[in-house]
Amino acid sequence: MREGGGIAVGIGLAVLFYLLLLPLLLAVFLYAFFGIYAMTKGTAFGAATVNLAVWFAGVAVITALLVALLMGMVSLVGRSLHPPRRRRDA
C-alpha cells in the first residue's frame, strides 16, 4: 500500500465523527436505560426509592460499552489495513 493514500485521514474523520456523536449516543442510551429502570421498578424517583448503585453501574456499563465499540471499530479497520504477512516458504 502506498503512503499518503488518504486512508488515515478517512479513519481519523470517522473517529472524530464518532467522538462528536458520543454525547448524543450517551444521552439516548442513558434515557432508554433510566426509562426502562423506571418502568420495571415503578419508583417515584425519590431519593429513598432509587437504587443509586444500579444507576451508577448502568452509567458505567453504557459508557464502557460505547468506548469499547470505538476501540473495536478502530481495531477492525487496523486489521483490515494490515493483513497478516505470508511466509516465503509457504
N, C-alpha and C positions, 0 to 999 in steps of 0.2 A: 504494500500500500504506500502510495507516495505521501510525502509530508505536505501539510497545509491543504488538505482536501476539503476542509470545511466541516468535517465530521465532528471535530472537537467543539466547534462553535455551535453546531446543532445540539450536541449533548449539553453544553453549557446553557443554552437558551431553554432547553427542556427542563433542566434542573431549576433554573431561575423561575420559569413559569410555575413549576410545582411549588417552589418555596413561596411565591407570591400568592398562590391559591391555597396554601396550607392553612392560614387563619380561617378562611371561609369553610374549608373542609372540616376543620376542627369544630367550628361553631355548629355546623349541620349535624355532625356525628354526636356531639355533646347534647344538642337539643333533642335528638332522637333518643339517646340514652336516658336523659332525665325524664322525657315523656313516658318512655316505657317503664322506667322505675316508678313513676308516679301512678301509672295505670295499674301496675301489678301490686304495689304496696297500699295504694289508696290513702296516702298520707295527706295531711292538711298543710304540709310544708312548714310546720312549726319547728322550732329548734329542738324540741323534745321528741318529735316523731320521725325525723330524718336520720338515717344511719350514715353519719359522715364518713365512716371508714369505707362503706360501699361507694359513696360518691367520689371520694378521692382515689380509690382504686380504679373506678371507671375512667376518671380523667387520665390517670397514669397509663392505663392499658390502651386507651384510644390514642393518646399522644405517641406512645411507643409503637403502636401498630402503623401509624402514619409515617413515622420516621423509618421504621423497618421496610415499609413499602418503597420509600425513596431509595434506601440502600439496596434493596433487591433489584429495582429498575436499573440503577447505575451498574450493579454487578452483572446483570444480564447483557447490558449494552457493551460493557467492557469485555465480557467473554466472547461476544459475537464479533468484536473487532479484532481480537487476538486469538484465533483458533489454535488448538494445540499443534506443536510442531511435529512433523513426521520424521522418523529416523531414516537415515540414509540407507541402512541395510534392509529395511522392510520393503 
